[in-house]
Amino acid sequence: MRARGTVRRTRPGPVLPVLVVALLVLLAGCTAAPGSEGSSAAKSGGGSGGSERGGLWRPAPGTGWQWQLSGKLDPTVDVPVYDIDGFDHDASAVADLHRRGRKVICYLSTGAWEDFRPDAGKFPASVRGEGNGWEGERWLDIRRTDILEPLMEKRIEMCARKGFDAVEPDNMDGYRNRTGFPLTAADQLRYNRLIARIAHRHGLAVGLKNDLGQIPELEPDFDFAVNEQCAQYGECETLTPFVKAGKAVFHVEYELPLARFCADSKRLGLSSLRKRYELGVWRQECPKGRS
């Protein structure tokens, strides 16, 4: 993590006769989503920005997105994908974005403890390590899956219950940081794959956050990638396995102007933005159709 933040499920309703369900599916294929008439994102693929494989959404390379983790949510940015905080937004916010033709990613921290989350007291002191550079946050001992798996299952289940389409699990590269625990690359691979399995169990796509060194091993387990500052650190080429596999790479830079990374982003097929570190509404997107 360098900066903070960094199949749609619904509640079951009454069981309908098979013929009625088939008719509803047929009609749905002939109508636009409510509230999406004015959205070019919705017009270009129903707002999915990708495809459905095995019941899971898989965003395609180059899919436009908005990443907002702070401030009042602005649902009007005309892009197919939103990435928002899973705790801070309820099911109605997700449903509103769906009505506008968006897919919605649920941001969660899965590799660090946060003292401001409602479940913070359920993490024993034994799994809390060194601070990760952000106030109120500490690295987790990802070896302790006996403790962490049920806690992360609850968090991801929350995302599914609220209707999110995918999960962005953050702090997935603790083994490369001073966590206070002797974490190894093998520990990280096991934990990251565990998080991917949990997300898939709940019908959610899942993105690999940063962790560039393990992309060759982890790309098959994840449906897209989220990266911070690969251009600034000369690392963007390492994300190409996702693009070659037909999976989006949602990329953000904080300090470089667009002119410094958009040409390479276009060449590599990345979905690139310039954002401020607080990840509010403000964004700059690479120009379409030219370098």
C-alpha positions as CSV (number, residue, x, y, z in Angstrom):
1,M,0.0,0.0,0.0
2,R,1.4,3.4,-1.0
3,A,-1.6,5.6,-0.3
4,R,-4.7,5.2,1.8
5,G,-7.4,3.1,0.4
6,T,-6.2,2.1,-1.4
7,V,-22.4,-11.7,-9.8
8,R,-24.3,-9.0,-8.0
9,R,-26.0,-10.5,-5.0
10,T,-29.4,-9.5,-3.6
11,R,-31.6,-10.6,-0.8
12,P,-33.7,-13.5,-1.9
13,G,-37.3,-12.8,-2.8
14,P,-40.3,-15.0,-3.4
15,V,-39.7,-18.0,-5.5
16,L,-41.3,-17.5,-9.0
17,P,-42.5,-20.2,-11.4
18,V,-39.9,-21.2,-13.9
19,L,-41.8,-19.8,-16.9
20,V,-42.3,-16.5,-15.2
21,V,-38.5,-16.3,-14.4
22,A,-37.7,-17.1,-18.0
23,L,-40.0,-14.4,-19.3
24,L,-38.5,-11.8,-16.9
25,V,-35.0,-12.7,-18.1
26,L,-36.1,-12.3,-21.7
27,L,-37.7,-8.9,-21.0
28,A,-34.6,-7.8,-19.1
29,G,-32.5,-8.3,-22.2
30,C,-34.6,-5.9,-24.1
31,T,-34.7,-3.0,-21.7
32,A,-32.2,-0.6,-20.3
33,A,-31.4,-0.3,-16.6
34,P,-33.5,2.3,-14.9
35,G,-31.8,5.7,-14.7
36,S,-29.2,4.7,-17.2
37,E,-30.5,6.4,-20.3
38,G,-28.1,9.3,-20.1
39,S,-25.0,7.3,-19.3
40,S,-22.6,6.5,-22.0
41,A,-21.1,3.9,-19.7
42,A,-24.4,2.1,-19.5
43,K,-24.9,2.4,-23.2
44,S,-21.5,0.7,-23.9
45,G,-22.1,-2.7,-22.3
46,G,-24.7,-2.2,-19.6
47,G,-22.2,-0.5,-17.4
48,S,-20.4,-3.8,-16.8
49,G,-17.1,-2.7,-18.3
50,G,-16.4,-6.4,-18.9
51,S,-17.9,-9.9,-19.0
52,E,-19.4,-12.5,-16.8
53,R,-17.4,-15.7,-16.4
54,G,-18.5,-18.5,-14.2
55,G,-21.1,-16.1,-12.6
56,L,-18.4,-13.6,-11.7
57,W,-17.9,-10.2,-13.2
58,R,-14.6,-9.7,-15.0
59,P,-13.8,-6.1,-16.0
60,A,-12.0,-5.7,-19.3
61,P,-8.7,-3.9,-19.9
62,G,-9.2,-0.2,-20.4
63,T,-12.5,0.0,-18.5
64,G,-13.1,3.5,-17.0
65,W,-13.5,3.9,-13.3
66,Q,-13.9,6.2,-10.3
67,W,-12.1,5.6,-7.0
68,Q,-13.7,7.5,-4.1
69,L,-12.9,6.6,-0.5
70,S,-13.5,9.9,1.2
71,G,-16.1,12.7,1.2
72,K,-19.7,12.6,0.2
73,L,-20.2,10.1,-2.6
74,D,-20.7,11.7,-6.0
75,P,-22.5,9.0,-8.1
76,T,-22.6,11.1,-11.3
77,V,-19.1,10.4,-12.8
78,D,-19.9,8.8,-16.2
79,V,-17.8,5.7,-15.9
80,P,-18.7,2.0,-15.8
81,V,-17.0,1.2,-12.5
82,Y,-17.0,2.7,-9.0
83,D,-14.7,1.6,-6.2
84,I,-16.0,2.8,-2.8
85,D,-15.6,2.0,0.9
86,G,-17.5,-1.1,1.9
87,F,-18.1,0.0,5.5
88,D,-19.0,3.6,4.7
89,H,-21.8,2.9,2.2
90,D,-25.0,1.0,2.6
91,A,-27.0,-1.1,0.2
92,S,-29.0,1.9,-1.1
93,A,-25.9,3.6,-2.3
94,V,-24.8,0.5,-4.2
95,A,-28.3,0.1,-5.6
96,D,-28.3,3.7,-6.8
97,L,-25.0,3.2,-8.6
98,H,-26.4,0.0,-10.2
99,R,-29.4,2.0,-11.4
100,R,-27.0,4.4,-13.1
101,G,-25.4,1.5,-14.9
102,R,-22.3,1.0,-12.8
103,K,-20.5,-2.0,-11.4
104,V,-19.4,-1.4,-7.8
105,I,-16.3,-2.6,-6.0
106,C,-16.2,-2.9,-2.2
107,Y,-13.0,-1.5,-0.7
108,L,-11.8,-3.4,2.4
109,S,-8.6,-3.7,4.3
110,T,-7.7,-7.3,4.6
111,G,-4.1,-7.1,5.6
112,A,-4.2,-4.3,8.2
113,W,-6.1,-3.7,11.4
114,E,-8.0,-0.3,11.5
115,D,-9.1,1.0,14.9
116,F,-11.9,3.0,13.4
117,R,-13.9,0.0,12.0
118,P,-16.9,-1.4,13.8
119,D,-15.3,-4.8,14.1
120,A,-12.0,-3.5,15.4
121,G,-12.5,-5.0,18.9
122,K,-12.7,-8.6,17.4
123,F,-9.0,-8.6,16.4
124,P,-6.9,-9.7,19.3
125,A,-3.7,-7.8,20.1
126,S,-1.7,-10.9,19.1
127,V,-2.4,-10.3,15.4
128,R,-1.8,-6.6,15.4
129,G,1.7,-5.6,14.4
130,E,3.6,-2.5,13.5
131,G,1.9,0.6,12.1
132,N,1.6,0.7,8.3
133,G,2.1,4.5,8.1
134,W,-1.5,5.5,8.5
135,E,-3.1,6.7,11.8
136,G,-5.0,4.0,13.6
137,E,-3.7,1.2,11.3
138,R,-1.4,-1.8,12.0
139,W,-0.3,-4.7,9.9
140,L,-1.9,-8.0,10.6
141,D,-0.2,-11.3,11.2
142,I,-1.6,-13.0,8.1
143,R,-0.2,-16.4,9.2
144,R,-3.0,-16.5,11.8
145,T,-5.7,-17.6,9.4
146,D,-7.5,-19.4,12.3
147,I,-8.3,-15.9,13.6
148,L,-8.4,-13.8,10.4
149,E,-10.4,-16.1,8.1
150,P,-13.7,-15.8,10.0
151,L,-13.3,-12.1,10.4
152,M,-12.6,-11.5,6.7
153,E,-15.4,-13.8,5.8
154,K,-17.8,-11.5,7.7
155,R,-16.4,-8.4,6.0
156,I,-16.7,-9.9,2.5
157,E,-20.1,-11.3,3.4
158,M,-21.1,-7.7,4.2
159,C,-20.0,-6.6,0.8
160,A,-22.1,-9.3,-0.9
161,R,-25.1,-8.5,1.3
162,K,-25.0,-4.9,0.3
163,G,-25.0,-5.9,-3.4
164,F,-21.5,-5.1,-4.4
165,D,-20.1,-6.8,-7.5
166,A,-16.5,-7.1,-6.4
167,V,-14.0,-6.6,-3.6
168,E,-10.8,-4.6,-3.5
169,P,-8.8,-6.1,-0.6
170,D,-6.1,-3.7,0.5
171,N,-2.7,-4.2,2.3
172,M,-2.0,-7.4,0.5
173,D,1.8,-7.1,0.4
174,G,2.7,-7.1,4.1
175,Y,5.6,-9.5,3.5
176,R,7.4,-6.7,1.8
177,N,7.0,-4.3,4.7
178,R,8.1,-4.0,8.4
179,T,5.0,-5.6,9.9
180,G,6.5,-6.8,13.2
181,F,6.0,-10.4,12.0
182,P,8.4,-12.7,10.1
183,L,6.1,-12.9,7.1
184,T,7.4,-14.7,4.0
185,A,6.4,-14.6,0.3
186,A,4.8,-18.0,0.8
187,D,2.7,-16.7,3.7
188,Q,1.5,-13.9,1.5
189,L,0.6,-16.2,-1.4
190,R,-1.5,-18.4,0.9
191,Y,-3.3,-15.5,2.5
192,N,-4.0,-13.7,-0.8
193,R,-5.4,-16.8,-2.3
194,L,-7.5,-17.4,0.8
195,I,-9.0,-13.9,0.4
196,A,-9.7,-14.6,-3.3
197,R,-11.5,-17.9,-2.4
198,I,-13.7,-16.2,0.2
199,A,-14.7,-13.5,-2.3
200,H,-15.5,-16.1,-4.9
201,R,-17.5,-18.1,-2.4
202,H,-19.8,-15.1,-1.9
203,G,-20.2,-14.6,-5.7
204,L,-17.9,-11.5,-5.8
205,A,-15.1,-10.8,-8.2
206,V,-11.8,-9.8,-6.5
207,G,-8.9,-7.6,-7.4
208,L,-5.2,-8.0,-6.5
209,K,-4.0,-4.8,-4.8
210,N,-0.4,-3.9,-5.6
211,D,1.8,-6.9,-4.6
212,L,3.5,-6.7,-8.0
213,G,6.2,-9.3,-7.2
214,Q,3.6,-12.1,-7.0
215,I,1.5,-11.3,-10.0
216,P,2.8,-14.3,-12.0
217,E,1.6,-16.6,-9.3
218,L,-1.6,-14.8,-8.3
219,E,-3.0,-13.5,-11.6
220,P,-5.1,-16.8,-12.2
221,D,-6.7,-16.4,-8.7
222,F,-7.9,-12.8,-9.3
223,D,-10.3,-11.1,-11.7
224,F,-8.6,-7.7,-12.0
225,A,-5.8,-5.6,-10.4
226,V,-5.7,-2.3,-8.6
227,N,-2.4,-0.5,-8.6
228,E,-1.0,2.7,-7.1
229,Q,1.9,4.6,-8.6
230,C,3.4,2.0,-10.9
231,A,4.4,4.8,-13.4
232,Q,6.2,6.8,-10.7
233,Y,8.2,3.7,-9.7
234,G,8.7,2.3,-13.2
235,E,6.7,-0.9,-12.5
236,C,3.7,-0.8,-14.9
237,E,5.1,-3.5,-17.2
238,T,4.8,-6.0,-14.4
239,L,1.0,-5.7,-14.6
240,T,0.8,-6.9,-18.2
241,P,-0.2,-10.5,-17.2
242,F,-3.6,-9.2,-16.2
243,V,-4.1,-7.3,-19.4
244,K,-3.0,-10.3,-21.5
245,A,-5.5,-12.4,-19.6
246,G,-8.3,-10.0,-20.5
247,K,-8.5,-8.5,-17.0
248,A,-8.6,-4.8,-16.1
249,V,-5.8,-3.0,-14.3
250,F,-7.3,-0.1,-12.4
251,H,-4.3,2.3,-11.9
252,V,-3.8,5.6,-10.1
253,E,-1.0,8.1,-9.9
254,Y,-0.9,10.9,-7.3
255,E,2.2,12.9,-8.1
256,L,2.8,12.6,-11.8
257,P,0.9,14.8,-14.3
258,L,-1.1,13.0,-17.0
259,A,1.5,13.8,-19.6
260,R,4.0,11.6,-17.8
261,F,2.0,8.4,-17.8
262,C,-1.0,8.4,-20.2
263,A,0.9,7.3,-23.3
264,D,2.4,4.3,-21.5
265,S,-1.0,3.5,-19.9
266,K,-2.7,3.5,-23.3
267,R,0.1,1.3,-24.7
268,L,-0.2,-1.2,-21.8
269,G,-4.0,-1.2,-21.7
270,L,-4.3,0.2,-18.1
271,S,-7.3,2.1,-16.7
272,S,-5.4,5.1,-15.4
273,L,-6.4,8.0,-13.3
274,R,-4.7,10.9,-11.5
275,K,-6.1,11.3,-8.0
276,R,-5.2,13.2,-4.8
277,Y,-4.0,11.2,-1.8
278,E,-7.3,11.6,0.1
279,L,-9.1,9.8,-2.8
280,G,-12.1,12.1,-2.8
281,V,-14.3,13.1,-5.8
282,W,-11.6,14.9,-7.8
283,R,-10.1,12.9,-10.6
284,Q,-8.2,13.4,-13.9
285,E,-8.5,10.7,-16.6
286,C,-6.2,10.1,-19.5
287,P,-7.6,11.5,-22.7
288,K,-9.5,9.1,-24.9
289,G,-8.4,8.2,-28.4
290,R,-4.8,9.6,-28.2
291,S,-1.6,9.3,-26.2
